[in-house]
Amino acid sequence: MKVYNPKPLAAVAEKMLKDAGVEIVGSSGPSKEDLLRDVADVDAIVVWLSPNKIDKEVIDTAKNLKLISRFGVGMEIVDVPYAQSKGIMVCNTPTSNANAVAEHAMYLIMACARNSRIVDKKIHSGEFNSIKKISAVELENSTLGIIGLGNIGKKVAKKAKGFDMNVIAWDPFVKEADGIEMIEKLDELLERSDFVTLHTPETKQTIGMIGAEELRKMKNSAFLINAARGAIVQQDALVAALRAGEIAGAGLDVYASEPLAADEPLLTFDNVICTPHYAGFTNGAIVKTGVDVAESILAVMNGGTPKYLLK
């Protein structure tokens, strides 16, 4: 079996494939033309975050393609319906980095609560006592609003309860969840929450779902956390809300356009914590995700189906 994989997997996953006689084809360059050449005769494609989508042209070019395996969860960079219409199996790794992302969401919540960006900047500039005048809030008895109660959202809820936070959630596909108050209307969640954290996939329904109107419904003292997908938030509206003081700040791991431009307005705010779309890239998550990808390839190679086959 011949597999296109643009980045190395964890050593244990690479060994699994090598021992099975799988041939790995790496990326020859960043352009769409490079990708088309690389996948021309492969049996499987491993998809990472990339500027090049696995679209109709790529799928048609890969004449022997049997499997598209996503290193991660979000499938917006793959034309899944078209691939499936061609009889190509498509899978992702929905559980392997869920804990890593949930932990990162909690880190962003805590960093916002303690004004970590401005505190860190001041202490590095030689200030010390003045830092004690910077406001900070406690998580205990504060309300966390979770938008999207899937694998990651549920883990965030569990961790937040460990901090004695009140947890509420909105998810049109989930009616009940143990120990979590489910909210029927998104507006109510926005109005009640001290922290709003996003954990939905990028779909036609979720793109731009947090805009100027939704941000105005949040408390002036509330923080927006996004470790899901940048497209869920209307970034210009977020910048405007921060400038107007409509929310207290934000913790972001994902953005409308990546990588961030040097003149990105979000980088100018002391009350915005920015990280480089790496929530799911802990050492443990990389190993677990790599193994899931390798197992999906070996399953197809042996005439089976991947564990997390999309239907």
C-alpha positions in Angstrom: 0.0 0.0 0.0 1.3 3.5 -0.9 0.3 6.3 1.4 0.8 10.1 1.1 1.7 11.6 4.4 3.1 15.2 4.4 4.4 15.1 8.0 6.0 12.3 10.0 3.8 10.4 12.4 4.9 9.5 15.9 7.7 6.9 15.8 5.4 4.1 17.0 2.9 4.8 14.2 5.7 5.0 11.6 7.0 1.6 12.8 3.5 0.1 12.5 3.3 1.1 8.9 6.9 0.2 8.0 6.6 -3.3 9.6 3.5 -3.9 7.4 5.3 -2.9 4.3 3.5 0.4 3.7 5.3 2.8 1.4 5.1 6.4 2.7 5.3 9.3 0.2 6.2 12.7 1.8 5.3 16.1 0.5 7.5 17.5 -2.3 6.3 21.1 -1.7 3.5 23.4 -0.4 1.7 24.2 -3.7 -1.4 22.6 -5.1 0.6 21.4 -8.1 3.0 19.6 -5.7 0.1 17.9 -3.9 -1.4 16.7 -7.2 1.9 15.1 -8.3 2.4 13.5 -4.9 -1.0 11.8 -4.7 -1.2 10.6 -8.3 -0.7 6.9 -7.5 -1.3 6.6 -3.8 -3.8 4.3 -2.1 -4.4 6.6 0.9 -4.0 10.2 1.9 -3.2 11.4 5.5 -4.7 14.8 5.9 -3.1 17.4 8.3 -4.0 21.1 8.6 -2.9 22.4 5.2 -3.5 25.3 2.9 -4.3 22.7 0.2 -7.8 21.1 0.5 -8.4 17.5 -0.5 -11.0 18.7 -3.1 -12.5 17.1 -6.2 -9.4 17.8 -8.3 -7.1 16.1 -5.8 -9.5 13.1 -5.4 -9.8 12.7 -9.1 -6.1 12.9 -9.6 -5.4 10.1 -7.0 -6.6 7.3 -9.3 -5.9 4.5 -6.8 -7.3 6.3 -3.7 -9.1 4.1 -1.3 -8.8 6.0 2.0 -8.6 9.6 3.3 -7.5 9.5 7.0 -7.6 12.8 8.9 -4.9 13.5 11.5 -7.4 15.3 13.8 -11.1 15.9 13.8 -12.2 18.7 11.6 -13.2 17.6 8.1 -13.7 21.1 6.5 -10.5 20.6 4.4 -11.8 17.5 2.8 -14.7 17.2 0.2 -16.2 14.3 2.1 -19.4 13.8 0.1 -17.5 13.7 -3.2 -14.9 11.2 -1.9 -17.7 9.0 -0.5 -19.5 9.2 -3.9 -16.4 7.7 -5.5 -16.4 4.8 -3.0 -13.4 6.2 -1.0 -13.5 5.7 2.7 -13.0 8.7 4.9 -12.2 8.7 8.6 -10.8 10.9 11.3 -9.4 10.6 14.8 -12.2 12.0 17.0 -11.0 10.9 20.5 -7.2 10.8 20.3 -6.6 14.5 21.0 -9.9 15.3 22.8 -8.2 15.5 26.2 -5.4 17.7 25.0 -7.8 20.2 23.5 -10.0 20.2 26.6 -7.0 20.9 28.8 -5.9 23.7 26.5 -9.4 25.2 26.7 -9.0 25.2 30.5 -5.6 26.8 30.2 -7.1 29.6 28.1 -9.9 30.1 30.6 -7.4 30.3 33.5 -5.0 32.6 31.5 -7.9 35.0 30.8 -9.1 34.9 34.4 -5.7 35.9 35.7 -4.9 38.4 33.0 -1.8 36.3 32.2 -0.7 38.2 29.1 -0.3 41.6 30.8 1.0 40.1 34.0 3.7 38.2 32.1 4.6 41.3 30.0 4.9 43.5 33.1 7.1 41.2 35.1 9.4 40.7 32.2 9.8 44.5 31.9 10.9 44.7 35.5 7.7 45.5 37.3 6.6 43.5 40.3 4.5 45.2 42.9 2.3 47.0 40.4 1.2 43.6 39.1 -0.8 43.0 42.2 -3.1 45.8 41.2 -4.2 43.9 38.0 -7.6 42.4 38.4 -8.1 38.7 38.4 -11.2 36.5 38.8 -11.7 33.1 40.4 -13.2 30.2 38.6 -15.1 28.9 41.7 -18.8 29.7 41.4 -18.4 31.3 38.0 -20.5 30.1 35.1 -18.9 28.3 32.1 -21.1 28.1 29.0 -20.1 25.4 26.6 -21.3 25.6 23.0 -21.1 22.1 21.6 -21.2 19.1 23.9 -19.3 16.5 21.9 -16.2 14.6 23.0 -14.2 17.7 23.8 -17.0 19.7 25.3 -17.9 16.9 27.7 -14.2 16.7 28.9 -14.1 20.5 29.4 -17.3 20.2 31.5 -15.7 17.5 33.7 -12.6 19.5 34.2 -14.5 22.8 34.9 -16.5 21.0 37.6 -13.2 20.2 39.3 -12.7 24.0 39.7 -16.2 24.2 41.2 -17.5 26.1 38.2 -21.2 26.1 37.3 -21.5 24.4 33.9 -24.2 25.1 31.4 -24.2 24.0 27.8 -26.0 24.5 24.5 -26.0 21.8 21.8 -29.0 21.3 19.5 -28.2 17.6 19.3 -27.9 16.9 23.0 -31.0 17.2 25.2 -29.6 15.8 28.5 -26.2 15.4 30.1 -25.4 14.2 33.6 -24.5 17.1 35.9 -24.8 19.8 33.2 -27.7 22.2 32.7 -28.7 22.1 29.1 -29.8 25.5 27.7 -32.4 25.5 25.0 -31.5 28.9 23.5 -28.0 30.1 22.7 -28.9 33.7 23.7 -29.5 32.5 27.3 -26.2 30.8 27.5 -24.4 33.9 26.2 -26.2 36.1 28.7 -25.5 33.9 31.8 -21.9 32.8 31.2 -18.8 34.3 32.7 -16.8 32.2 30.2 -18.1 31.0 26.9 -16.1 28.2 25.3 -16.7 26.9 21.7 -16.5 23.2 20.9 -18.4 22.8 17.6 -17.2 21.5 14.3 -17.0 23.9 11.3 -20.1 23.4 9.3 -22.5 25.6 7.2 -24.6 26.0 10.4 -21.7 27.0 12.7 -19.6 29.3 10.4 -19.9 32.8 11.7 -22.3 31.8 14.5 -20.6 34.1 17.0 -20.9 37.6 15.5 -21.5 41.2 16.7 -25.1 40.4 18.0 -24.0 37.3 20.0 -21.0 39.2 21.5 -23.2 42.0 22.6 -25.3 39.5 24.5 -22.4 38.4 26.6 -21.5 40.1 29.9 -19.0 43.0 29.8 -17.0 40.9 32.3 -17.2 37.7 30.3 -14.4 36.0 28.2 -14.7 34.2 24.9 -12.7 31.0 24.5 -12.1 29.3 21.1 -10.0 26.2 20.7 -12.4 24.7 18.0 -12.4 26.4 14.6 -11.6 30.0 13.7 -14.5 30.3 11.2 -17.0 29.9 14.0 -16.3 33.4 15.2 -16.6 36.5 13.0 -13.2 37.8 13.7 -13.8 41.4 12.7 -16.8 41.5 15.1 -14.6 40.1 17.9 -12.0 42.8 17.4 -14.8 45.4 17.4 -16.3 44.0 20.6 -12.9 44.0 22.3 -12.2 47.6 21.3 -15.6 48.7 22.6 -15.2 46.8 25.9 -18.3 44.7 25.2 -16.5 41.6 26.6 -13.6 41.4 29.1 -11.2 39.5 26.8 -10.6 36.3 24.8 -8.5 33.2 24.7 -7.9 31.9 21.2 -6.1 29.0 19.6 -7.8 29.3 16.2 -8.3 32.1 13.7 -10.2 33.1 10.6 -6.9 33.0 8.6 -3.8 31.1 9.7 -1.0 31.8 10.3 -1.7 35.2 11.7 -0.4 38.2 9.9 2.1 40.4 11.6 -0.4 43.3 11.7 -3.3 41.1 13.0 -5.4 43.4 15.4 -6.0 40.5 17.9 -2.2 40.6 18.7 -2.5 44.2 20.0 -4.8 43.5 22.9 -3.4 42.8 26.4 -6.7 41.0 27.3 -6.4 38.5 24.5 -4.4 35.2 24.9 -3.3 33.9 21.6 -1.8 30.4 20.9 -0.8 29.0 17.5 -3.5 26.3 16.8 -1.7 23.8 18.8 -4.3 22.7 21.4 -4.2 19.1 20.2 -0.5 18.8 19.8 0.7 17.4 23.1 3.2 14.6 23.1 0.6 12.1 24.2 -2.0 13.3 21.7 0.5 13.1 18.8 1.2 9.5 19.6 -2.5 8.5 20.1 -3.5 10.3 16.9 -0.6 8.8 14.9 -1.6 5.3 16.0 -5.2 5.9 15.1 -4.2 7.0 11.6 -1.8 4.0 11.2 -4.6 1.6 12.3 -7.0 3.1 9.8 -4.5 2.5 7.0 -3.7 -1.0 8.1 -7.4 -1.8 8.4 -8.0 -0.8 4.8 -4.8 -2.6 3.7 -6.2 -5.8 5.2 -9.6 -5.5 3.6 -11.4 -4.0 6.5 -12.8 -0.6 7.5 -11.3 2.1 9.8 -12.6 2.4 13.3 -13.8 5.9 12.9 -15.3 5.6 9.4 -17.5 8.6 8.5 -20.9 7.7 7.1 
